[in-house]
Amino acid sequence: MYSASRYGTSAYARIGLETGVLAASPHKLILMLFEGARIALASALVHMKNGEITAKGEAISKAITIITSGLQASLQIKAGGELGERLNALYDYMSRRLLEANLYNKPEYIEEVLRLLGELNEAWEAIGTASTAPSTASPILSSTHNPYNTPVSALSSTAGHGQ
C-alpha cells in the first residue's frame, strides 16, 4: 500500500512538472533549470552530511546533468558572443567543481556552485522583470566575481541563453 501511495504522489508531481514545462516560456524554463539544480545540490549537501554516499552522488549527478544538458546546452554561444562564451566556461567550471565535491567530499565546493547558480538565477529573474517593466535597470548583482574574474553581473543578459 505504501508503494502505491508513493507511486501516486510521484506521478502527480511528474504531471505537475510536465504541465509547468509545457506552459512555460523559454525564460521561465531557464529559471526552472536553476531551481532544479539548486534543489539537487541542497539535497546533496544533506546526503553528504549524513554520510549517504549513493544518494549524494545521485543528487550531484542530477545537478551536473541540469547544468550541462539544460543550462549549458541552451546557450547560443555564437549569438551570445563573449557573454555566451563566458557562461559556457562558467558552466564547465561548475560541473568540474561538483565532480570534485563528489570525489573529495567537499561541501564547500557545492556551496560555491550554489552561490554561483543563485547569482545567475537572480540575474535571470531581473532580466525577466526588466523586459516587462519599462523602468531603467539598476545593477543586477553585487560585484561578486566568478573564477574567471568577470563580475557575475556582466554575465546577466539574454544574449547567452536562447529565448
MOGICOR-V819877 format. One record per residue. N is the residue number from 1. D_FIRST is the distance of its C-alpha to the first C-alpha in Angstrom with 2 decimals. Layout:
n:N d_first:D_FIRST
n:N d_first:D_FIRST
This chain:
n:1 d_first:0.00
n:2 d_first:3.78
n:3 d_first:5.47
n:4 d_first:5.18
n:5 d_first:6.34
n:6 d_first:8.63
n:7 d_first:9.86
n:8 d_first:10.71
n:9 d_first:12.51
n:10 d_first:14.21
n:11 d_first:15.35
n:12 d_first:16.66
n:13 d_first:18.53
n:14 d_first:19.91
n:15 d_first:21.21
n:16 d_first:22.77
n:17 d_first:24.46
n:18 d_first:25.69
n:19 d_first:27.10
n:20 d_first:28.78
n:21 d_first:30.30
n:22 d_first:31.60
n:23 d_first:33.18
n:24 d_first:34.61
n:25 d_first:38.25
n:26 d_first:39.31
n:27 d_first:40.10
n:28 d_first:36.64
n:29 d_first:35.06
n:30 d_first:37.06
n:31 d_first:35.91
n:32 d_first:32.27
n:33 d_first:33.05
n:34 d_first:34.68
n:35 d_first:31.71
n:36 d_first:29.24
n:37 d_first:31.54
n:38 d_first:32.00
n:39 d_first:28.29
n:40 d_first:27.84
n:41 d_first:30.85
n:42 d_first:29.75
n:43 d_first:26.53
n:44 d_first:28.78
n:45 d_first:30.91
n:46 d_first:28.06
n:47 d_first:26.93
n:48 d_first:30.61
n:49 d_first:31.18
n:50 d_first:28.24
n:51 d_first:29.44
n:52 d_first:26.38
n:53 d_first:28.50
n:54 d_first:26.08
n:55 d_first:24.33
n:56 d_first:27.84
n:57 d_first:29.13
n:58 d_first:26.36
n:59 d_first:26.98
n:60 d_first:30.72
n:61 d_first:30.48
n:62 d_first:28.59
n:63 d_first:31.38
n:64 d_first:34.07
n:65 d_first:32.68
n:66 d_first:32.68
n:67 d_first:36.21
n:68 d_first:37.65
n:69 d_first:35.90
n:70 d_first:35.61
n:71 d_first:38.31
n:72 d_first:40.89
n:73 d_first:40.41
n:74 d_first:41.01
n:75 d_first:44.37
n:76 d_first:47.47
n:77 d_first:49.73
n:78 d_first:52.89
n:79 d_first:52.57
n:80 d_first:51.64
n:81 d_first:54.57
n:82 d_first:54.80
n:83 d_first:51.81
n:84 d_first:49.59
n:85 d_first:50.96
n:86 d_first:50.32
n:87 d_first:46.74
n:88 d_first:46.22
n:89 d_first:47.72
n:90 d_first:45.65
n:91 d_first:42.37
n:92 d_first:43.63
n:93 d_first:44.40
n:94 d_first:40.96
n:95 d_first:39.29
n:96 d_first:41.65
n:97 d_first:41.10
n:98 d_first:37.33
n:99 d_first:37.85
n:100 d_first:40.16
n:101 d_first:37.73
n:102 d_first:35.11
n:103 d_first:37.74
n:104 d_first:39.52
n:105 d_first:36.73
n:106 d_first:38.75
n:107 d_first:36.92
n:108 d_first:40.21
n:109 d_first:40.11
n:110 d_first:36.74
n:111 d_first:38.15
n:112 d_first:41.21
n:113 d_first:39.25
n:114 d_first:37.22
n:115 d_first:40.59
n:116 d_first:41.98
n:117 d_first:38.99
n:118 d_first:39.19
n:119 d_first:42.89
n:120 d_first:42.46
n:121 d_first:39.69
n:122 d_first:42.06
n:123 d_first:44.85
n:124 d_first:42.80
n:125 d_first:41.76
n:126 d_first:45.44
n:127 d_first:46.49
n:128 d_first:44.30
n:129 d_first:45.77
n:130 d_first:49.27
n:131 d_first:48.99
n:132 d_first:48.12
n:133 d_first:50.60
n:134 d_first:54.35
n:135 d_first:55.06
n:136 d_first:56.58
n:137 d_first:54.19
n:138 d_first:54.23
n:139 d_first:53.30
n:140 d_first:49.64
n:141 d_first:49.03
n:142 d_first:50.89
n:143 d_first:53.08
n:144 d_first:50.33
n:145 d_first:51.08
n:146 d_first:49.03
n:147 d_first:50.01
n:148 d_first:52.48
n:149 d_first:54.46
n:150 d_first:53.67
n:151 d_first:52.63
n:152 d_first:49.09
n:153 d_first:50.51
n:154 d_first:52.71
n:155 d_first:49.65
n:156 d_first:48.39
n:157 d_first:49.40
n:158 d_first:47.88
n:159 d_first:50.12
n:160 d_first:47.73
n:161 d_first:44.45
n:162 d_first:44.51
n:163 d_first:44.40
